């Protein structure tokens, strides 16, 4: 089983010799949760398919996996509800656009 680091933004990356290191960053879980990661990963920077090695597991790895699973379940439930209501994504996009316009109007007054 090959491990890979979870997707992240704002990570610190460095190359030392032939090794790429990735440290920390932020993991976005759904629309409402952001987790600060404190893990460290490395891989051979010369090889495209080089496996990742986790040097430090970090304290958030178990929690982030649990929350990601929860979020996935919630998204599945929301999709089922939208199908039941006959809602389309374009309907929600239009509503979101209208809400943004109202917010902008409030700030420009």
KASUL-V11887 format. One record per pair of residues at least 4 apart in sequence whose ideal C-beta (glycine too) atoms are under 8 Angstrom apart, sorted by the first residue. I is the first residue (numbers start at 1). J is the second residue. If there is no record, write none. Layout:
BEGIN
i;j
I;J
I;J
END
This chain:
BEGIN
i;j
2;51
2;52
3;51
3;52
3;53
3;54
4;52
5;22
5;39
5;41
5;52
5;54
6;27
6;37
6;61
6;64
6;68
7;27
8;22
8;24
8;25
8;26
8;27
8;37
9;25
9;26
9;28
10;24
10;25
10;26
11;22
11;23
11;24
11;25
11;37
12;22
12;23
12;24
12;25
13;20
13;21
13;22
13;23
14;20
14;21
14;23
15;19
15;20
15;21
15;45
16;21
18;44
18;45
18;46
19;42
19;43
19;44
19;45
20;42
20;43
20;44
20;45
21;40
21;41
21;42
21;55
22;40
22;41
22;42
23;39
23;40
23;41
24;36
24;37
24;38
24;39
24;40
24;58
25;37
26;34
26;35
26;36
26;37
27;34
27;35
27;37
27;60
27;64
28;33
28;34
29;33
29;34
29;35
29;64
29;67
29;68
29;71
30;71
30;74
30;75
33;67
33;71
35;60
35;63
35;64
35;67
36;60
37;58
37;60
37;61
37;64
38;56
38;58
38;59
38;60
39;54
39;56
39;57
39;58
39;60
39;61
40;54
40;55
40;56
40;58
41;52
41;53
41;54
41;55
42;52
42;53
42;55
43;47
43;50
43;51
43;52
43;53
44;50
45;50
46;50
57;61
59;63
60;64
61;65
62;66
63;67
64;68
65;69
66;70
67;71
68;72
69;73
70;74
71;75
72;76
73;77
74;78
75;79
76;80
77;81
78;82
79;83
80;84
81;85
82;87
82;92
87;91
87;92
88;92
89;93
90;94
91;95
92;96
93;97
94;98
95;99
96;100
97;101
98;102
99;103
100;104
101;105
102;106
103;107
104;108
105;109
END
